[in-house]
Amino acid sequence: MFTGIIEATGTVVGVAQLESNVVFTIESPISAELKVDQSVSHSGVCLTVTHLSGQQHQVTAIAETLDKTNLGSWQPGQQVNLERCVPLNGRLDGHLVQGHVDSTAECIEKTDQDGSWLYRFRYPARFDHLLIEKGSICLNGISLTVFDLHDHAFSVAIIPYTYEHTNLQQIAPGMAVNLEFDMIGKYLARWRQLGL
């Protein structure tokens, strides 16, 4: 379980195809502190650490993950948002995040607001029921607040700290980001679907 508060960014330094899977080598300030078999959020995708070497770690993405996320487009040089699991006695500074990406969204607008940034994203219409005005969204692993929700699109406002310490600075119109909708909202939608 994660909170959507990014600890560090890493850089993809290796991409290797292994049958239907892809192995990513990531270099980061926290790689040396990780352990093999540890779950780490990589731009919102929960992946298991499989190998460690100095300041680098490796993770494997299976076909299902590659199909539902933007990992299939990752190349060397790609910046990745990293977060380790929240300890049970830790603070929940963002919101409850599983690291299970539901879909991708396309950045359709990025506006510099002289000290902050405004982004707008378009998402598949089938997820309309999972977003609410001022609700939480996990975008590339970052816990953010939704506003200006209409026409299968929403906006988020980014403060300078978040911009400087995540990979959002690399996101531009036309690029895809990973989305995980609020877990509580997904359970409520499922209960309603089942008539409970």
Beta strands, then each sheet from edge to edge (+ up, - down):
strand 1: 8-18
strand 2: 21-27
strand 3: 39-42
strand 4: 45-53
strand 5: 56-61
strand 6: 79-84
strand 7: 103-112
strand 8: 117-122
strand 9: 136-139
strand 10: 142-145
strand 11: 147-150
strand 12: 153-158
strand 13: 176-181
sheet 1: 1+ 2- 5+ 4- 3+ 6- 1+
sheet 2: 10+ 9- 13+ 7- 8+ 12- 11+
end
